[in-house]
Amino acid sequence: MVNRENYARVRAYLAFLRKQGVLADESVTRYKAFLRHLLIWAGSRRMRESYCVKPAYPAYLASLHRPPDGLLLCRSTVRKQIQVARRFFTWAFADDPWEFRQFPKSYLTTLVMPRLARASKERSYVSLGEAVALARVKVADGDYALLRDRAASALLFLSGMRAGALATLPIACLDLEGRRVSQSPDLGVHTKNGKSAETYLLDIPELLDAVREWDSLVRGRQPGETVWYAPVTCELGVQRLEKRDPGRNRSIALAKRLRKLFALAGLPYKSPHKFRHGHAVYGLQHARSMADYKAVSMNLMHSDIRVTDGIYAVLGRDEVQQRIAGLTAGGLKEAHLSDDLDEALTEATPADLTRLLSILTARITGSPGSKGRGGRKTEQCGVGMLGAFGDTRSREGRSVSVPRPVQAATCRQREMEGTRTFEAKRKSTTHCLVGRMPARPGLERKGGSPRTSKAATELDDEAWWPPA
């Protein structure tokens, strides 16, 4: 038995939300459904005495079963209902403090998600294979409704749109040539929380062909401001398109029609939102960089990439097993490759090793590679270990020229060694006053003349040369 006073207070809270305009009408309707469980839980007790009700509200929600299938409520649903209840009590304390004067304010800290053991459940989504199977369902001539439903399933997977957005999408908002969708509430698209964005379609030709077949039909018979998922009526066995605006329950009608499409394809039914999951999983699995990851998140109209990662980037059990096995197989493959290389180098002759070093030197320095044993280019690239370091050696009375890149690298190396020695001396000099930066070479000191190179060299040598 629901207390009528509690019911009036909940209605007052919903009216307050509508008046303030902080939430959309759909969100307020969802709040009403959530607070219904709160009224049933409180029963005949007044809301100011609800802290005495046992079991506590979070535990009560965790034990609820859904009427259709008898399963427990999803954890995300339980979490949202607890959040709504906490907001309701916060408003009630501020709206009528005298009524709730004895209500313990610490009770709000107990309205948290309960830590209950739940059986692990595999996250389901529409895979690419299932989307292609739905797009291959044969459609009879004149069956506009099935042709529309087949195209809608393909568009849901390609775009990742929600069912409400697809059901209210005008024809002018879809650009198949540019694979672009304008999801703007100003154009009549019902998006979540009134978000507006321009999203894009995946490039999957077989699914695009199914969408293009319906798009050419509806675009040729309907004006651009009518909905793309157009209503279809049947009179005397003949179907025709209508130009009326979609109703409030248009997304529910889309779900019912997709159930029939799944049955024709011989697949288990999955809700329209599972196409959005499939779009996200397909995009994240094919992402090669963080930029691709961010692009998938923005295409789903998520404000934060952590939302995409937490909801859709969960791998299935089979994929986790394959990837872990791939890591091990990759390590074994590299180990075998390393063993083969060691064995080949051990069995190689000194002449082969000399030629190999010459080829490696040529590749590292950018010089032309060796074309054969004893060739001119092999000699020019350097012979033996000493040739790789840029020294000039003679072989059988012939002078072997060292490549210019090797000479330049050697010169730069010697210059850097000299620079490091001079920098180490300059940074650690003790000939400056305490608290001042070390004197820079070549610059004039205050009240003195620039240091001559000879004096500076003698001074540095005396200061830094190790004692005998």
C-alpha positions as CSV (number, residue, x, y, z in Angstrom):
1,M,0.0,0.0,0.0
2,V,1.5,3.3,-1.1
3,N,1.3,6.3,1.2
4,R,-0.7,9.0,-0.5
5,E,1.4,11.7,1.1
6,N,4.6,10.2,-0.3
7,Y,3.0,10.0,-3.7
8,A,2.1,13.8,-3.5
9,R,5.6,14.6,-2.5
10,V,7.1,12.7,-5.4
11,R,4.7,14.5,-7.8
12,A,5.8,17.8,-6.4
13,Y,9.5,16.9,-7.0
14,L,8.8,16.0,-10.6
15,A,6.9,19.2,-11.1
16,F,9.9,21.1,-9.6
17,L,12.2,19.4,-12.1
18,R,10.0,20.3,-15.1
19,K,9.7,23.9,-13.9
20,Q,13.4,24.4,-13.4
21,G,14.1,23.0,-16.9
22,V,17.4,21.3,-15.8
23,L,16.3,18.0,-17.2
24,A,14.7,17.0,-20.5
25,D,11.1,15.7,-20.5
26,E,12.4,12.2,-21.2
27,S,14.7,12.3,-18.2
28,V,11.8,13.5,-15.9
29,T,9.7,10.6,-17.2
30,R,12.6,8.2,-16.4
31,Y,12.8,9.7,-12.9
32,K,9.1,9.0,-12.4
33,A,9.7,5.3,-13.2
34,F,12.7,5.2,-10.8
35,L,10.8,6.9,-7.9
36,R,8.0,4.4,-8.3
37,H,10.2,1.7,-6.7
38,L,11.0,4.1,-3.9
39,L,7.2,4.5,-3.2
40,I,6.7,0.8,-3.2
41,W,9.6,0.2,-0.9
42,A,8.4,2.8,1.6
43,G,4.9,1.3,1.6
44,S,2.6,2.8,4.2
45,R,5.3,4.6,6.1
46,R,5.7,8.3,5.6
47,M,8.9,9.4,3.8
48,R,10.3,11.0,7.0
49,E,10.2,7.5,8.6
50,S,11.7,5.7,5.6
51,Y,15.1,5.3,7.3
52,C,13.5,2.7,9.6
53,V,12.4,0.5,6.7
54,K,14.1,-2.9,6.4
55,P,15.8,-4.0,4.2
56,A,17.5,-0.8,3.2
57,Y,16.6,0.7,-0.2
58,P,19.9,-0.4,-2.0
59,A,19.5,-4.0,-0.8
60,Y,15.8,-3.9,-1.8
61,L,16.7,-2.8,-5.3
62,A,19.5,-5.4,-5.6
63,S,16.9,-8.2,-4.8
64,L,14.3,-7.1,-7.4
65,H,13.5,-9.3,-10.3
66,R,12.3,-8.0,-13.7
67,P,8.7,-9.2,-14.6
68,P,9.4,-10.5,-18.2
69,D,12.3,-12.9,-17.6
70,G,12.6,-13.0,-13.8
71,L,16.2,-11.8,-13.8
72,L,17.7,-9.4,-11.4
73,L,18.0,-5.7,-12.3
74,C,21.1,-4.6,-14.0
75,R,23.7,-3.0,-11.8
76,S,23.6,0.2,-13.9
77,T,19.9,0.4,-13.4
78,V,20.2,-0.1,-9.6
79,R,23.0,2.6,-9.5
80,K,20.8,5.1,-11.3
81,Q,17.8,4.5,-9.1
82,I,19.9,5.0,-6.0
83,Q,21.2,8.3,-7.4
84,V,17.7,9.5,-8.1
85,A,16.6,8.6,-4.5
86,R,19.5,10.5,-3.1
87,R,18.6,13.6,-5.1
88,F,15.0,13.3,-4.1
89,F,15.8,13.2,-0.3
90,T,18.2,16.1,-0.7
91,W,15.4,18.2,-2.3
92,A,12.9,17.1,0.4
93,F,15.3,18.2,3.2
94,A,15.5,21.7,1.6
95,D,11.9,21.9,0.6
96,D,10.3,21.0,4.0
97,P,13.0,21.0,6.7
98,W,10.4,20.9,9.5
99,E,8.9,17.7,8.2
100,F,12.3,16.0,8.0
101,R,13.7,17.6,11.2
102,Q,14.1,14.2,12.8
103,F,15.3,12.5,9.7
104,P,19.1,11.6,10.1
105,K,21.1,13.4,7.4
106,S,23.7,10.7,7.6
107,Y,21.2,8.4,6.0
108,L,22.2,9.7,2.6
109,T,25.6,8.2,3.0
110,T,24.0,4.7,3.1
111,L,22.4,5.2,-0.3
112,V,25.3,3.7,-2.2
113,M,25.6,0.8,-4.6
114,P,25.6,-2.5,-2.6
115,R,28.5,-4.8,-2.9
116,L,26.8,-8.0,-3.8
117,A,28.2,-11.0,-5.6
118,R,26.9,-11.3,-9.1
119,A,27.5,-13.9,-11.7
120,S,29.7,-12.7,-14.5
121,K,27.8,-11.9,-17.6
122,E,29.2,-11.7,-21.1
123,R,28.5,-8.3,-22.7
124,S,26.5,-8.9,-25.9
125,Y,26.5,-6.8,-29.0
126,V,25.6,-7.1,-32.7
127,S,28.7,-8.3,-34.5
128,L,29.6,-7.5,-38.1
129,G,28.6,-11.0,-39.2
130,E,25.2,-10.6,-37.7
131,A,24.7,-7.1,-39.3
132,V,25.7,-8.5,-42.7
133,A,23.3,-11.4,-42.2
134,L,20.5,-9.0,-41.5
135,A,21.4,-6.9,-44.6
136,R,21.1,-10.1,-46.7
137,V,17.5,-10.9,-45.8
138,K,15.6,-11.2,-49.0
139,V,12.8,-8.6,-49.5
140,A,9.8,-9.2,-51.8
141,D,8.8,-6.6,-54.3
142,G,6.5,-4.0,-52.8
143,D,7.4,-4.9,-49.2
144,Y,8.5,-1.4,-48.1
145,A,8.3,-2.1,-44.4
146,L,10.8,-4.9,-44.5
147,L,13.1,-3.0,-46.9
148,R,13.0,-0.1,-44.5
149,D,13.8,-2.3,-41.5
150,R,16.7,-4.0,-43.2
151,A,18.2,-0.6,-44.1
152,A,17.6,0.7,-40.5
153,S,19.5,-2.3,-39.0
154,A,22.5,-1.6,-41.4
155,L,22.4,2.2,-40.6
156,L,22.3,1.5,-36.8
157,F,25.5,-0.5,-37.1
158,L,27.3,1.9,-39.5
159,S,26.5,5.0,-37.5
160,G,26.2,3.9,-33.9
161,M,23.1,6.0,-33.4
162,R,20.5,5.4,-30.7
163,A,17.1,4.1,-31.7
164,G,15.4,7.4,-30.8
165,A,17.8,9.4,-33.0
166,L,17.3,7.0,-36.0
167,A,13.5,7.0,-35.6
168,T,13.3,10.8,-35.8
169,L,16.1,11.4,-38.3
170,P,15.0,13.6,-41.2
171,I,16.0,12.6,-44.8
172,A,18.0,15.8,-45.2
173,C,20.2,14.9,-42.3
174,L,21.7,11.8,-43.9
175,D,24.4,12.2,-46.6
176,L,25.4,8.8,-47.9
177,E,27.9,10.2,-50.4
178,G,29.9,11.8,-47.7
179,R,28.9,9.1,-45.1
180,R,27.8,11.9,-42.8
181,V,24.9,12.2,-40.3
182,S,23.8,15.5,-38.8
183,Q,22.3,14.6,-35.3
184,S,21.0,18.0,-34.4
185,P,17.9,18.6,-32.1
186,D,17.3,21.8,-34.0
187,L,16.5,19.7,-37.1
188,G,14.2,17.4,-35.2
189,V,16.6,14.6,-34.1
190,H,15.9,13.3,-30.6
191,T,19.3,12.8,-29.1
192,K,20.3,12.0,-25.5
193,N,20.4,15.1,-23.3
194,G,19.9,17.3,-26.4
195,K,23.4,16.8,-27.7
196,S,24.3,18.0,-31.2
197,A,27.0,16.5,-33.3
198,E,28.0,15.5,-36.9
199,T,28.8,11.8,-36.9
200,Y,30.1,9.6,-39.7
201,L,29.4,6.1,-41.1
202,L,31.7,3.1,-41.3
203,D,32.9,2.2,-44.8
204,I,31.4,-1.3,-45.1
205,P,30.1,-1.6,-48.7
206,E,27.6,-4.4,-48.1
207,L,25.8,-2.5,-45.4
208,L,26.0,0.7,-47.3
209,D,24.3,-1.0,-50.3
210,A,21.3,-2.0,-48.1
211,V,21.0,1.6,-46.7
212,R,21.4,3.1,-50.2
213,E,18.5,0.9,-51.6
214,W,16.0,2.3,-49.1
215,D,17.4,5.8,-49.2
216,S,16.9,6.2,-52.9
217,L,13.3,5.0,-52.6
218,V,12.3,7.2,-49.6
219,R,14.3,10.2,-50.9
220,G,12.5,10.1,-54.3
221,R,9.0,9.9,-52.8
222,Q,9.2,12.0,-49.6
223,P,10.3,15.6,-48.9
224,G,13.5,16.2,-47.1
225,E,12.0,17.3,-43.8
226,T,10.1,14.0,-43.3
227,V,11.7,11.2,-41.3
228,W,14.0,8.7,-43.0
229,Y,12.4,5.8,-41.1
230,A,9.1,6.6,-42.7
231,P,5.8,5.1,-41.5
232,V,4.3,2.5,-43.9
233,T,0.6,1.7,-44.1
234,C,-1.0,-1.3,-45.9
235,E,-4.4,-1.1,-47.6
236,L,-5.8,-4.1,-49.5
237,G,-2.3,-5.7,-49.5
238,V,-0.6,-2.7,-51.0
239,Q,1.9,-0.8,-48.9
240,R,2.6,3.0,-49.2
241,L,4.7,5.6,-47.4
242,E,3.1,8.2,-45.2
243,K,4.3,11.8,-44.5
244,R,3.2,12.1,-40.9
245,D,5.5,13.0,-38.1
246,P,6.8,10.2,-35.9
247,G,5.0,9.5,-32.6
248,R,6.5,9.4,-29.1
249,N,6.8,5.6,-29.2
250,R,8.5,5.4,-32.6
251,S,11.7,3.8,-31.1
252,I,9.5,1.1,-29.6
253,A,8.0,0.4,-32.9
254,L,11.5,0.1,-34.4
255,A,12.5,-2.5,-31.8
256,K,9.4,-4.6,-32.6
257,R,10.1,-4.5,-36.3
258,L,13.7,-5.5,-35.8
259,R,12.5,-8.5,-33.8
260,K,10.8,-9.7,-37.0
261,L,13.9,-9.1,-39.0
262,F,16.1,-11.2,-36.6
263,A,13.6,-14.0,-36.9
264,L,13.7,-13.9,-40.7
265,A,17.6,-14.0,-40.6
266,G,17.5,-17.0,-38.1
267,L,19.4,-15.0,-35.4
268,P,18.5,-14.5,-31.7
269,Y,17.0,-11.1,-31.1
270,K,19.1,-8.2,-29.9
271,S,17.8,-4.7,-29.0
272,P,18.5,-1.7,-31.2
273,H,21.0,-0.5,-28.6
274,K,23.1,-3.6,-29.2
275,F,23.9,-2.2,-32.7
276,R,25.5,0.8,-31.0
277,H,27.6,-1.6,-28.9
278,G,28.6,-3.4,-32.1
279,H,29.6,-0.2,-33.8
280,A,31.8,0.8,-30.8
281,V,33.4,-2.6,-30.4
282,Y,34.1,-2.8,-34.2
283,G,35.7,0.6,-34.2
284,L,37.8,0.1,-31.0
285,Q,39.1,-3.3,-32.2
286,H,40.3,-1.7,-35.5
287,A,41.8,1.4,-33.9
288,R,45.5,1.7,-34.5
289,S,46.3,4.8,-32.5
290,M,45.0,7.0,-29.8
291,A,43.6,9.3,-32.4
292,D,41.4,6.5,-33.8
293,Y,40.3,5.7,-30.3
294,K,39.3,9.3,-29.7
295,A,37.5,9.4,-33.1
296,V,35.3,6.4,-32.1
297,S,34.5,8.1,-28.8
298,M,33.5,11.4,-30.6
299,N,31.4,9.5,-33.2
300,L,29.4,8.0,-30.3
301,M,28.9,11.5,-29.0
302,H,30.6,10.8,-25.7
303,S,31.9,13.8,-23.7
304,D,34.7,11.8,-22.2
305,I,36.8,9.0,-23.7
306,R,36.7,7.2,-20.4
307,V,33.0,6.5,-21.0
308,T,33.8,4.8,-24.2
309,D,36.6,2.8,-22.7
310,G,34.6,1.7,-19.6
311,I,31.5,0.6,-21.5
312,Y,32.6,-0.6,-24.9
313,A,36.3,-1.5,-24.7
314,V,35.6,-4.7,-22.7
315,L,37.0,-7.7,-24.6
316,G,35.1,-11.0,-24.8
317,R,36.4,-14.2,-23.2
318,D,37.4,-15.7,-26.6
319,E,39.2,-12.6,-27.6
320,V,41.1,-12.4,-24.4
321,Q,42.2,-16.0,-24.8
322,Q,43.4,-15.4,-28.3
323,R,45.3,-12.3,-27.5
324,I,47.0,-13.9,-24.5
325,A,47.9,-17.0,-26.6
326,G,49.2,-14.6,-29.3
327,L,51.5,-12.9,-26.8
328,T,53.0,-16.3,-25.9
329,A,53.3,-17.4,-29.5
330,G,55.0,-14.2,-30.4
331,G,57.6,-14.6,-27.7
332,L,58.3,-18.2,-28.8
333,K,58.6,-17.0,-32.4
334,E,61.1,-14.3,-31.5
335,A,63.1,-16.8,-29.4
336,H,63.3,-19.3,-32.3
337,L,64.4,-16.5,-34.6
338,S,67.1,-15.4,-32.2
339,D,68.4,-19.0,-31.9
340,D,68.5,-19.4,-35.7
341,L,70.5,-16.2,-36.0
342,D,73.0,-17.2,-33.4
343,E,73.5,-20.6,-35.1
344,A,74.0,-18.9,-38.5
345,L,76.6,-16.5,-37.2
346,T,78.4,-19.2,-35.4
347,E,78.8,-21.3,-38.6
348,A,79.7,-18.4,-40.8
349,T,83.3,-18.1,-42.1
350,P,85.5,-15.0,-41.5
351,A,85.0,-13.9,-45.1
352,D,81.3,-14.1,-44.7
353,L,81.4,-12.1,-41.5
354,T,83.6,-9.5,-43.2
355,R,81.1,-9.1,-46.0
356,L,78.2,-8.9,-43.6
357,L,79.8,-6.1,-41.7
358,S,80.5,-4.2,-44.9
359,I,76.8,-4.5,-45.9
360,L,75.6,-3.4,-42.4
361,T,78.0,-0.4,-42.5
362,A,76.7,0.6,-45.9
363,R,73.1,0.5,-44.7
364,I,73.6,2.3,-41.5
365,T,75.6,5.2,-43.1
366,G,73.3,5.4,-46.2
367,S,76.0,4.3,-48.7
368,P,75.3,2.0,-51.6
369,G,75.1,-1.6,-50.6
370,S,77.3,-4.5,-51.7
371,K,76.4,-6.1,-55.0
372,G,78.7,-9.2,-54.7
373,R,81.8,-10.7,-53.2
374,G,84.9,-8.8,-54.0
375,G,83.0,-6.0,-55.7
376,R,84.2,-2.4,-55.8
377,K,81.3,-1.1,-53.7
378,T,82.1,-3.7,-51.0
379,E,85.7,-2.3,-50.8
380,Q,84.4,1.3,-50.7
381,C,82.1,0.6,-47.8
382,G,85.0,-0.6,-45.6
383,V,86.5,-4.0,-45.0
384,G,86.6,-5.7,-41.6
385,M,85.9,-4.3,-38.2
386,L,88.3,-1.3,-38.5
387,G,86.7,-0.1,-41.7
388,A,83.4,0.1,-39.9
389,F,84.9,2.7,-37.5
390,G,86.0,5.0,-40.3
391,D,89.8,4.2,-40.3
392,T,91.7,3.8,-43.6
393,R,93.5,0.5,-44.0
394,S,95.2,-1.2,-46.9
395,R,94.3,-4.6,-48.3
396,E,96.7,-6.6,-50.5
397,G,98.6,-3.4,-51.3
398,R,95.5,-1.5,-52.3
399,S,94.2,1.6,-50.6
400,V,90.7,1.3,-49.3
401,S,88.8,4.6,-49.2
402,V,86.5,5.3,-46.2
403,P,83.1,6.6,-47.1
404,R,82.5,10.3,-46.5
405,P,79.5,9.7,-44.2
406,V,81.8,7.6,-41.9
407,Q,84.4,10.4,-41.9
408,A,81.8,13.0,-41.1
409,A,80.4,10.9,-38.3
410,T,83.8,10.4,-36.8
411,C,84.5,14.2,-37.0
412,R,81.2,15.0,-35.3
413,Q,82.0,12.4,-32.6
414,R,85.4,14.0,-31.9
415,E,83.9,17.4,-31.8
416,M,81.2,16.3,-29.3
417,E,83.8,14.7,-27.1
418,G,85.8,18.0,-27.1
419,T,82.6,20.0,-26.4
420,R,81.6,17.8,-23.5
421,T,85.1,18.2,-22.0
422,F,85.0,21.9,-22.3
423,E,81.4,22.1,-21.0
424,A,82.3,20.0,-18.0
425,K,85.1,22.4,-17.2
426,R,83.0,25.4,-17.7
427,K,80.1,24.3,-15.6
428,S,82.3,23.2,-12.7
429,T,84.7,26.1,-12.7
430,T,85.7,27.5,-9.3
431,H,87.0,30.9,-10.5
432,C,83.7,32.7,-10.1
433,L,82.3,34.3,-7.0
434,V,80.0,32.3,-4.7
435,G,76.4,32.6,-5.8
436,R,77.1,33.6,-9.4
437,M,76.8,31.6,-12.5
438,P,80.0,30.2,-14.0
439,A,81.7,32.6,-16.4
440,R,80.9,31.9,-20.1
441,P,83.9,31.6,-22.3
442,G,84.4,34.4,-24.8
443,L,82.3,36.9,-22.8
444,E,83.6,39.9,-20.9
445,R,83.5,39.9,-17.2
446,K,82.3,42.9,-15.2
447,G,85.2,45.2,-14.6
448,G,87.7,43.2,-16.6
449,S,88.8,42.1,-20.1
450,P,87.8,39.0,-21.9
451,R,89.8,36.0,-21.1
452,T,92.4,35.1,-23.7
453,S,92.4,31.6,-25.0
454,K,96.0,30.8,-23.8
455,A,95.4,32.1,-20.3
456,A,92.1,30.3,-20.1
457,T,93.7,27.1,-21.2
458,E,96.5,27.3,-18.7
459,L,94.2,28.3,-15.9
460,D,91.8,25.4,-16.7
461,D,94.6,23.0,-17.1
462,E,96.0,23.9,-13.7
463,A,92.6,23.8,-12.0
464,W,91.3,20.6,-13.6
465,W,94.3,18.6,-14.4
466,P,94.5,15.6,-11.9
467,P,97.5,15.9,-9.4
468,A,100.6,13.9,-10.2
